[in-house]
């Protein structure tokens, strides 16, 4: 009489009849209930950019200088190309008032462009 053996793996029967070669049990099925543990850990979000201590709390816009400018009066700013200025006031004559990392004063608005 033939003897049948039934092996259940994930509720799927595998039948083996009397075979002429040795059989080995199937490896245990993969338990996917802990797959969440296999994911790489999420990195924390980057910290928010630090507020610059010299930047005013309120300003109209942030601009970057296109050309160097040397002050001609005591109430004007001197700057090189690429300096960021926080504009605090604009005048109808094209001049602006603003704050840089080391000074505050008037500057020609046409020497700057808005920083986006």
Backbone as a ProteinNet text record, in pm:
[ID]
protein_1_A
[PRIMARY]
XXXXXXXXXXXXXXXXXXXXXXXXXXXXXXXXXXXXXXXXXXXXXXXXXXXXXXXXXXXXXXXXXXXXXXXXXXXXXXXXXXXXXXXXXXXXXXXXXXXXXXXXXXXXXXXXXXXX
[TERTIARY]
83.7	0	88.8	43.6	122.6	87.1	186.9	164.7	191.4	97.9	111.9	138	222.5	252.1	210.8	150.8	103.9	176.6	238.7	311	241.9	207	137.5	234.9	245.6	326.4	236.5	210.4	120.9	-12.1	-62.8	-192.4	-197.8	-84.2	-82.5	-28.5	-105.8	-57.8	40.1	142.8	237.6	234.5	203.4	189.6	315.1	358.1	472.5	431	452.2	425.8	554.9	551.5	674.5	770.6	877.9	973.2	1099.4	1169.4	1292.8	1412.1	1394	1504.4	1459.3	1555.7	1518.1	1453.6	1360	1297.1	1338.9	1347.5	1384.9	1268.8	1248.5	1138	1165.9	1060.2	1074.3	1112.5	1186	1220.5	1093.7	1096.3	977.4	947.5	820.2	782.1	829.1	850.6	896.5	782.9	811.5	712.1	722.3	622.9	629.3	566.2	527.3	464	562.6	692.2	789.6	868.4	815.3	887.5	910.1	824.8	845.4	977	1021.3	1148.1	1266.5	1245.6	1354.7	1378.3	1286.6	1302.3	1413.1	1486.5	1589.6	1523	1588.5	1527	1511.3	1403.8	1382.1	1473	1530.6	1615.6	1527.6	1568.8	1488.6	1493.1	1390.7	1391.8	1504.3	1555.2	1663	1610.4	1697.7	1651.8	1613.7	1522.4	1486.5	1606.9	1615.4	1730.1	1731.7	1850.1	1861.8	1835.1	1767.2	1741.7	1872	1905.2	2025.6	2001.9	2094.5	2077.4	2069.8	2135.2	2137.6	2018.8	1943.8	1831	1714.2	1650.3	1535.2	1416	1329.6	1209.9	1113.2	1104.3	1016.8	1099.2	1072.6	1142	1054.4	1081.3	1001.6	1043.7	1173.2	1226	1373	1422.8	1564.6	1625.7	1737.2	1802.9	1948.7	2009.2	2152.2	2216.6	2334.5	2401.8	2465.9	2453.3	2509.6	2647.4	2672.8	2797.8	2845.2	2972.8	3021.8	2978.5	2965.8	2931.1	3005.3	3065.6	3135.1	3051.4	3022.1	2936.8	2997.9	2910	2953.4	2913	2820.4	2775.7	2775.1	2773.3	2778.9	2657.7	2542.8	2421.1	2400.2	2501.9	2491.6	2567.4	2531	2600.4	2713.9	2819.3	2923.1	2911.3	2927.8	2917.8	2992	3019	3078.6	2968.9	3002.9	2906.7	2869.8	2741.5	2696.1	2652.6	2645.4	2603	2450.3	2397.5	2252.4	2211.5	2108.7	2055.5	1907.1	1864.8	1722.5	1671.3	1581.7	1529.4	1418.6	1436.1	1336.2	1252.1	1299.5	1224.2	1269.7	1173.5	1203.7	1158.1	1240.3	1207.8	1178.5	1101.6	1060.6	1177.6	1287.3	1403.5	1492.8	1451.7	1528.6	1621.9	1634.6	1718.6	1637.5	1708.8	1644.6	1719.1	1652.3	1714.8	1717	1828.1	1836.5	1942.6	1950.8	2041	2124.1	2256.2	2345.6	2395.3	2484.5	2536	2620.3	2669.6	2756.2	2720.3	2613.1	2577.6	2431.6	2389.3	2253.6	2261.9	2183.7	2187	2120.4	2143.4	2085.8	2174.8	2113.4	2189.4	2109.1	2177.6	2107.1	2038.7	1907.9	1830.8	1868.4	1919.1	1954.6	2085.3	2149.7	2269.1	2233.3	2104.4	2060.3	1954.1	1927.8	1814	1749.7	1617.5	1548.7	1607.3	1613.6	1663	1542.8	1532.8	1415.2	1445
-116.4	0	123.6	218.8	341.6	432.7	485.9	574.5	717.6	806.2	946.1	1031.6	1125.2	1217.9	1357.3	1428.1	1562.5	1662.9	1759.8	1864	1996.7	2064.6	2191.9	2308.4	2389	2510.5	2623.7	2716	2828.9	2780.5	2675.3	2618.5	2559.5	2533.9	2470.3	2329.3	2227.2	2089.2	2048.1	1982.3	1923.6	1772.8	1698.9	1554.2	1485	1391	1311.4	1164.2	1093.6	948.9	878.9	748.7	674.7	703.9	774.6	815.2	733.2	722.9	646.1	727	851.7	934.3	1003.3	1042.3	1100.4	1238.1	1266.3	1398.7	1475.4	1603.8	1690.9	1785.1	1816.4	1908.2	2045.3	2109.9	2243.9	2341.5	2445.2	2544	2613.7	2662.1	2731.1	2853	2882	2996.3	3125.1	3223.8	3352.8	3420.8	3458	3529.2	3677	3727.5	3867	3962.7	3913.6	4001.7	4102.6	4074.4	4167.9	4239.8	4245	4311	4458.9	4519	4659	4679.6	4576	4586.8	4583.4	4537.5	4526	4655.1	4751.3	4877.3	4958.5	5034.3	5118.9	5225.7	5265.9	5366.2	5498.9	5568	5699.2	5799.8	5887.3	5991.3	6103.4	6166.6	6278.2	6393.8	6476.7	6588.9	6685.2	6756.5	6851	6962.3	7017.2	7124.6	7247	7328.5	7448.9	7542	7620.6	7711	7807	7829.5	7918.3	8061.8	8134.7	8275	8349.9	8433.1	8513.4	8619.9	8631.8	8725.5	8869.6	8900.2	9037.8	9070	8969.6	8992.1	9054.4	9155.8	9217.2	9122.2	9140.3	9056.1	9083.6	9209	9245.4	9317.4	9284.3	9347.5	9334.3	9417	9415.8	9303.4	9290.3	9183.3	9162.5	9051.8	9018.6	9034.7	9107.4	9130.3	9088.5	9071.2	9041.7	9149.8	9192.2	9299.5	9245.5	9323.9	9285.7	9346.3	9461.1	9534.7	9585.3	9614.2	9675	9822.2	9870.8	10011.8	10061.9	10180.7	10243.9	10362.8	10365.4	10471.6	10608.7	10704.7	10842.2	10931.5	10882.3	10953.5	10855.3	10909	10824.9	10733.9	10773.5	10692.8	10589.5	10568.9	10472.8	10344.3	10238.7	10110.1	10101.4	10034.2	9991	9840.5	9786.7	9641.7	9596.7	9468.6	9405.7	9330.2	9272.3	9192.1	9066.2	9029.2	8905.5	8916.3	9037.4	9057.2	9053.6	8989.4	8984.5	9102.8	9174.1	9288.9	9265.8	9286.4	9284.5	9427.4	9448.5	9582	9613.2	9723.7	9763.6	9881.9	9951.8	10066.7	10097.2	10138.8	10179.1	10323.4	10399.2	10539.1	10556.2	10658.6	10681.6	10720.6	10766.6	10805.3	10686.2	10562	10442.7	10394.1	10472.5	10430.8	10346.9	10264.6	10176.9	10187.4	10143.8	10132.4	9984.2	9938.2	9796.5	9761.3	9630.2	9577	9465.4	9471.2	9361.1	9295.8	9200.6	9130.1	9219.1	9331	9414.8	9563.1	9603	9745.4	9764	9888.3	9924.8	10064.2	10087.3	10219.2	10221.3	10330.7	10351.5	10289.3	10249.7	10194.8	10214	10219.2	10233.7	10102.2	10106.4	9986.1	9922.7	10004.5	9948.3	9869.1	9861.3	9778.5	9638.4	9611.4	9483.8	9418	9291.1	9220.7	9136.3	9113	9033	8892.2	8843.3	8707.8	8617.6	8514.9	8426.6	8302.1
0	0	0	-76.1	-85.2	30.7	83.2	196.4	150.4	177.3	137.2	261.1	242	350.5	305.8	392.2	357.2	445.8	383.2	455.2	427.1	531.1	512.6	533.2	431.8	438.9	393.4	481.4	453.3	399.6	454.8	421.9	281	221.1	88.9	105.3	72.6	91.5	-19	22.5	-71.9	-46.7	-148.6	-133.4	-184	-108.4	-149.4	-144.2	-249.1	-251.2	-213.9	-205.7	-178.6	-292.6	-260.1	-362.9	-349.3	-459.5	-459.2	-409.9	-382.9	-334.8	-205.9	-124.7	4.9	-13.5	69.9	67.2	191.2	174.2	284.9	313.3	435.1	465	403	363.4	307	417.7	382.9	485.3	533.7	653.9	704.3	617.6	606.7	523.7	589.3	508.1	557.3	632.2	751.7	831.9	796.7	726.6	682.1	782.5	897.4	995.7	1054	1045.1	1100	990.8	870	761	788.4	866.9	902	974	1044.2	1114.9	1020.3	898.8	803.6	726.3	735.8	663.9	728.8	647.4	708.2	794.7	898.8	986.4	913.3	943.1	883.6	951.9	871.2	927.5	980.7	1087	1137.6	1038	1035.3	941.7	977.1	877.2	907.9	998.1	1079	1167.1	1084.3	1133.2	1058.8	1051.3	944.1	934.6	1053.7	1103.2	1218.3	1175.7	1261.5	1233.3	1254.9	1157.8	1170.4	1276.8	1367.8	1478.6	1430.7	1320.9	1271.8	1181.4	1138.8	1047.8	1123.7	1064.4	1132.1	1134.9	1232.2	1242.2	1127.6	1086.6	974.4	868.7	744.2	632.3	508.5	407.7	284.8	191.4	172.9	88.1	117.9	67.7	80.8	-58.1	-66.7	-195.5	-186.4	-303.2	-310.1	-396.5	-357.5	-430.6	-557.6	-665.4	-794.8	-817.6	-755.8	-774.2	-638.3	-628	-503.8	-496.2	-376	-355.5	-232.3	-245.1	-133.2	-87.9	40.3	93.6	68.4	38.4	16.3	133.6	215.3	335.6	452.7	571.9	692.3	709.5	652.3	671.2	560.1	474.8	364.9	398.3	327	339.4	238.8	274.5	180.5	170	48.2	32.5	-91.7	-96.9	-214.2	-288.7	-401	-477.8	-398.8	-401.8	-338.9	-194.3	-141	-1.9	5.5	106.9	127.9	214.9	167.8	242.2	267.1	389.4	423.7	408.4	312.2	283.9	384.1	456.8	556.1	509.1	406.1	354.5	213	127.2	-10.5	-30.7	-101.1	-128.7	-277.3	-310.2	-449.4	-539.7	-482.8	-564.1	-600.5	-566	-600.6	-491.5	-385.5	-274.2	-176.4	-102.7	-4.8	127.1	230.5	361.4	396.2	451.8	481.2	582.8	608.7	710.5	648.8	670.8	632.7	761.6	746.8	864.8	954.9	902.3	985.8	987.9	920.3	919.1	879.6	892.4	853.2	792.9	686.2	624.2	488.2	415.6	282.9	176.2	65.8	-46.8	-175.2	-290.3	-417.8	-456.1	-473.9	-504.9	-637	-732.6	-863.4	-859.7	-746.2	-730.4	-680.8	-667.1	-610.3	-696.9	-667.2	-726.5	-617.3	-629.5	-527.3	-517.4	-397	-371.2	-352.9	-435.1	-430.2	-353
[MASK]
++++++++++++++++++++++++++++++++++++++++++++++++++++++++++++++++++++++++++++++++++++++++++++++++++++++++++++++++++++

